[in-house]
Amino acid sequence: MKMKKLLFITSVLISALLFGSATESFAQNEHLKFAGIPLDGTITQFHQKLIAKGYKSDIELNKRLSASRAYEGVFAGEKCNVYVYFDIKTNKVYRAKAVVMSLSESTAKQKYDSMLSKLMQKYNETNSILKEDKESHFVSSYFILPMREEYNEFLTTWGNSYGSISIYIVESEDKFNYPYHFSLHIDYEDQLNSDAHNRNVEDDL
C-alpha cells in the first residue's frame, strides 16, 4: 500500500515538473528572440543575459538614457552598437536593435543584402511575411514578420506573430564622416510586450 502511494506521489511530481517545463517553454516561445535571447523579462534580466553573451554596457551613454540601454558587441558576425528598449513602468523589454555604424554606401548595401539573405533563409522557410518598403525615407528597407501560426489573409499586420524584424540603411545628415556616414539597422520588436507597452502609453493619454 505504501509502495502504491509512493509511486502515485512520484508520478504526480514528475507530471507537475513536466507541465511546468512545457509551460515555461511555451511561454518563452511566444516571444521573438534577439541574439538568441527572448524579448521578455525585465531590463535587468535581459542586461544580464546580454553581458553573459559578451556584450558590454555603454556606461557613459546609459547615464543619459531613460527607457533604453546601450551596449557594444558583435551581432550576427558584425561589430555593432545594440539598443534595448523597455517599458518605464514595468521594466519589461519589448524591442532591441543592432546598429552597424560608419559604413560607406556600397559597404552598407553589401551588408544589408547579406543580412537580409540570412534573415530570409531563417524565417521565410517557416511562417513569415516579407514586405519591401519602397516608399520609406530609408535608403533600403525590408520588413519581416516571423509567425507563430501559418499566415493567412485574415490576419492583420501584427496578426498572430512573434513580432517584427525590420532591416534598413540610414544615411546620416552629418557629412563629417563622409563617405562613411551610413549605418545598417536590424530592429527586433516583440508583439506581446510591445502591445503591453503601447497600452501603458495609451493609459496616460
N, C-alpha and C positions, 0 to 999 in steps of 0.2 A: 504493500500500500504506500509506504514511504517512497519507494522507488518510482511508482507511477506519479506521485505528487511532485517529486523532484524533476522527473522528465517533463511534466507539464509546465512547471515553472521555468525550466530551462528553455523549452520551446517558445514560451511567451516572451522571454527576454530576448532570444535570438530574433524573433519576428519583429519586436519593437525596435531593435537595433537596425535591422534591415530596412524597416519602414522609414526610420529616421534618416538613414543614409540615402535612401531613394528620394525622400522629400527634399533633403538638402541639395542633392544633385540636380533634381528637377528645378528647384528654386534658382540655383546658380545658372542653370542652362537657359533660364528665362532672359538673362541679361547678355547684351553684347560685350565682347571682350576686347580690351586694348592691351597689346603686348602680352597676351595670354592671361590677363587679369580681368575678371568680370567687373563691369562698371556698376558696382554696387557697394554697399557698406559706407562707412564714414570716410572722410578725407584722411583721417589719422590711419585707418586701416589700409587704405589704398596707398598712402605715402610709404608705409612700412613694406608693402609688397613691391613697390617700385624700387625702393632702396635695396631690397634683397636681390633684385634682378640687376643691380649695378648702376642704376640711375642716381645722380647726385642732385640734391636740392640747391636751387639758386637762392642762397640766403639773402643777398642784398636786394634782389628783385622782389622776393617774397615779403619783405618788410613794407612794400608799397602796395601789395595786393590784398584784397579783402575776401572775395568769393572765388578765388582761384589760387593755384600754386604752380610755380615754375620749376622745371628740372632740366638737367642736361644728361644726354646719354646716347645710346645707339638704338635706333628703331628700324627693324627690317633691313639691317645692314647699312643704315645711313646715320652718320653723326648728326644729331639734331637737338633742338630745344623741345621740351614737352610741357604742355599747359593742361592742368587738370581743373575742371570746374565743378563746384559743389553748391548745394542749396545752403544759404546762410542760416536758415532756421533749423534745419535738421542735420546739417553737415554731410548729407548724403551726396555721393559723387554721381553725376549724370552725364558727363562729357569729358573727353580727353583728346588732345590734338598734338601731333608731332609736326614740327616745322623745320625743314632743311633750309638753312639760310645761305646768303651770299653766293648766289648762283648766276652764271651768265644765262641769257635767254635760251641758247642752244642746249646748255647742260641741264637747265630746268626742264626743258621739253623731253630730253632723253630720260631723265629720272622719272618724270611724270609717266611716260609711256611704259617704262619698266615696272613702276609701282602699280599702275593701273592693270597691267597684264597679270601681275601676281595676285591682285585682289580679285580680278575676274576669274582667274583659274580657281581660286579658293571658293568663292561664293556663287559664281554663275552655274557651277555644276550641281549645286544644291537648290534651295528655294530662294530666289532673289530677283529683284528688279534692277535693271541697269538703265540709267537715263542720262544722256548727254545734255548739258545746259549750254546751248549755243548763244543764248541771249544774255549771258551773265557778263558782269563787268570784269570778271577774271579772265586771264589770258586763255586758260583752258579749265574746264570743269566737268567732273563726272560724279554722278550720284548713284550709290548702291544701297539697296535695302535687303540685308540678309533676313530671311523669313523663318518664323517658327513653324508655319504650316504652308502647304503648297499654295502658291499665289493664284488668285482668280480675279476676274473682272469686278467682283462685288466688293473687294477690299478697297479701303480708302488709301490715301497716300501713305499714311503710317500703317494702316491695316493691322495685320496680326504679325508684326515683325519684331525682331530683336532690337532693331534701331536702324540708324543710317550711318553710312560711311561716305563722306564727301572728299574728293581729291581735287585740288586746284592749284594753279600757279598765280602768284600775286606779284605785280610789278610795283616796287616802291616809288613813291613820288619824289623821294630824296635821291637825287642822281649823284650824290657824293661818292658812292662806291661803284659808279659806272665802270665797266659793264656788268658788275656783279651785284645788281640790285634787284634780283628776282628771288623768290622763295617758293618752296613747294610745301603745301599743307595737306596733311592726311588727318581728317577730322572725324572722330567717332562719337556718336550720340546715342545713348541708351533710351529706348522708348519709355519703359516703365518709370524710370527715375526722372526722365525729362518731363513726362506728363505730370508727375507729382510736383516737380519744381515749378512748372508753369501754373499749376493750381494754387500753389502758395503765393506766387506773384499776383495772380488774379484776385486772391482774397484781400490783398492790400489795396486794390483799386476801387 
